[in-house]
Amino acid sequence: MPASRTDAYIADFADFVRASPSSYHAAEEVARRLESAGFDRLDERDEWPSGGGRHVVVRDGAVIAWVTPAAAGGTTPFRVLGAHTDSPSFKLKPRPTSSSEGLLQAGVEVYGGPLLNSWLDRELELAGRIVTDDGATHLVRTGPMLRIPQLAIHLDREVNKGLTLDKQRHVQPIWGAGGTGDVLEVLAASAGVDAERIVGHDVLVADTQAPARFGLDDTLFASGRMDNLSSVYAGLVALLEVPGDAGHVSVLAAFDHEELGSESRSGASGPFLDDVLVRIGAGLGAGDIERRRAYAASWIVSSDAGHAVHPNYPERHDPANRPSLGGGPLLKLNANQRYASDAEGAGFWAAVCRQAGVETQPFVSNNSIPCGSTIGPLSATRLGIRTVDVGVPLLSMHSARELAHVDDLAALGAAVTAFFAG
């Protein structure tokens, strides 16, 4: 990809990350950008239009958008880019305000599997959604508000031999000193409502440091939430470039709660994607048999971040398969189906990358270190659609601030664009 296009891609990706401090903000930002480009936002409670068109629907912190060509029919296949909007963090507890030793604190619960130490000594914000007594939902974000201070080395002389953090006692952030206050009042002010009207909240902690390029020739990129906003953004950019005469329905499916196992109504184990695909098919005249024929000809590219080889811990990686930063998007493989890729998927992904003019590199775990999983096996199991697992290589995965190569991020966007172009 030309340097100018990479520069533009990375700059806009940074803007997307800044606009997406929570899964709810990410889903809304995707919908906002698509609506501004002419997509129609649909409500699941309404009747949907039939035939071709460009549409988007949001369910909680998940979003699905699609482009249906005018010539599509009941057996037209789907090409789905699957990703997730959530990232490891901390979630606000129901009674979030407390104090200790004259300091105001916010009660939080660990969300997913964050690298706890990476969240220390950072200016943090609260972001997510609140629900008021009239049933209305409001997106909220506070800006820099909190910090989890680390204990000084003078009070823990052995800390550099190994830091152990108790998830209840040691990661409760502070947000004020020498006064009184209520976390919910701050959130209510962000939404322009009275705190007494808040009846529920899904609010998480996010790092406020802006994404940044650095290093030799500015090729390195540091940011929070690249797992997995890197894939959500790649799908968003690609969907905006889908040609009108594609031979398939192009779909971006960005789920919530992947970091928790995906078992929710907006997660990949839930019915959201199937609900949408069934309704798209019905609008094209598909019955049960036609839908199954369409699924049999379809593909899902499950895109989630993977591990680059860490230069300080090379023994933690497979000795032969050693993906590097700048080497291109990953093809993720696992013999125990933690990833959905197989030989057919590997061939398909190789062809997509050739079409896009980008390199790809295989990732497989060291046998002694079990790998994580993705939405790929879950979606393949639910729908029976052929699925391949891919993603950008990262260092510091699940840190408050992850590390990628700008060429890999842009190359993933180019590959997903080729995938949708067909």
GISULUR-V794171 format. One line per field, one symbol per residue. phi: phi as a letter, one per 40 degrees, with the letter a starting at -180 (. if undefined). burial: # if it has 16 or more other ideal C-beta (glycine too) atoms within 10 Angstrom, else .. A space follows every 50 residues. Layout:
# GISULUR-V794171
phi: ???
burial: ???
This chain:
# GISULUR-V794171
phi: .ddcccdccccccdcccccbcacccccccdccccccchcccbbccccccc gcibaaabbfcbabbabbccccbcbccbbbccaaccadabbcccbccaaa fgbcbbcbbcbgbccdccccfbcbbbaibbbbccgcbbcbacgdababcc ccccbacccccicbbccccbbccbaaagababdccccccccgbcccccba abbbcbccccdacagdffccbbacgccacccdcdccccccbcccbccacc bbbbcbgccbhgcacbcccccdccdccccccccbgcccccccccccbcbb bcbacbccccccbcccbccbbbcbcgchccbcbaccgcbccbcccccccc ccccccgbcbacbacddcbdccbbcdccccccbgcdbbbaiccbbgdgcc acbbbcccccccdcccccdccg
burial: #....#..##..##.##.#############.##....#..#.....#.. ..#################..#.####################..##... ..######..##.#.#####.#.#######.#.....#####..##.#.. ....................######......##.###.##.#...##.. ########..#.#.....######################.#...#.### #########..#.#.#####.##..##.###.##.#...##.###..### #########.......#...#.#.##########...#####..#..##. .##..#.#.######.....##########..#.################ ######################
